[in-house]
Amino acid sequence: MLSATTLMWLLMAATVFVGIPFTLWWWKQADKWADAEHKRFKAPEDTRERIVVRTPGTDQQGKDGTP
């Protein structure tokens, strides 16, 4: 018959040796699912015009020569 201490150590070892590989396998499956979802639902392209607001006193001329 196993003592309580031996049983405790066996259960802890089983948890480590089974739990860690299972967790890594689960994350791998979750990554596959997430990749499929990203392919299925693509982010919409942002086509809004960009406006840059500069603070007063800075150089108002851009690099391309436009004011």
C-alpha positions in Angstrom: 0.0 0.0 0.0 1.3 3.5 -0.9 1.8 6.0 1.9 0.1 9.4 1.6 3.5 11.1 0.9 4.4 8.8 -1.9 0.9 9.1 -3.4 1.2 12.9 -3.2 4.6 12.9 -5.0 3.3 10.5 -7.7 0.2 12.7 -8.3 2.4 15.9 -8.5 4.8 14.2 -11.0 1.9 12.9 -13.1 0.4 16.4 -13.1 3.7 17.9 -14.3 4.5 15.2 -16.9 1.0 15.1 -18.3 -0.1 18.7 -17.7 2.8 20.5 -19.4 2.7 18.6 -22.7 -1.2 18.8 -22.7 -1.0 22.6 -22.2 1.5 23.0 -25.1 -0.6 20.8 -27.3 -3.7 22.9 -26.4 -1.9 26.1 -27.3 -0.9 24.7 -30.6 -4.5 23.8 -31.4 -5.7 27.3 -30.3 -3.1 28.9 -32.6 -4.4 26.9 -35.5 -7.9 28.0 -34.7 -6.8 31.7 -34.3 -5.0 31.6 -37.6 -8.1 30.2 -39.4 -10.2 33.0 -37.8 -7.7 35.7 -38.9 -7.9 34.4 -42.5 -11.7 34.3 -42.3 -12.2 37.7 -40.9 -9.7 40.1 -42.3 -9.4 43.6 -40.9 -10.9 46.3 -43.2 -8.4 48.5 -44.9 -8.3 52.1 -43.5 -8.5 54.5 -46.5 -9.0 57.7 -44.5 -6.9 60.7 -45.4 -4.2 61.4 -42.9 -3.9 65.0 -41.6 -0.9 66.1 -39.6 -1.4 69.0 -37.2 1.8 70.7 -36.2 2.3 73.0 -33.2 2.9 76.7 -33.8 6.5 77.7 -34.2 7.7 74.6 -36.0 9.0 74.5 -39.5 5.8 74.7 -41.7 7.6 73.5 -44.8 7.6 69.8 -45.5 10.4 67.8 -46.9 8.9 67.8 -50.4 8.8 71.7 -50.4 5.1 72.1 -49.8 4.0 74.6 -47.2 
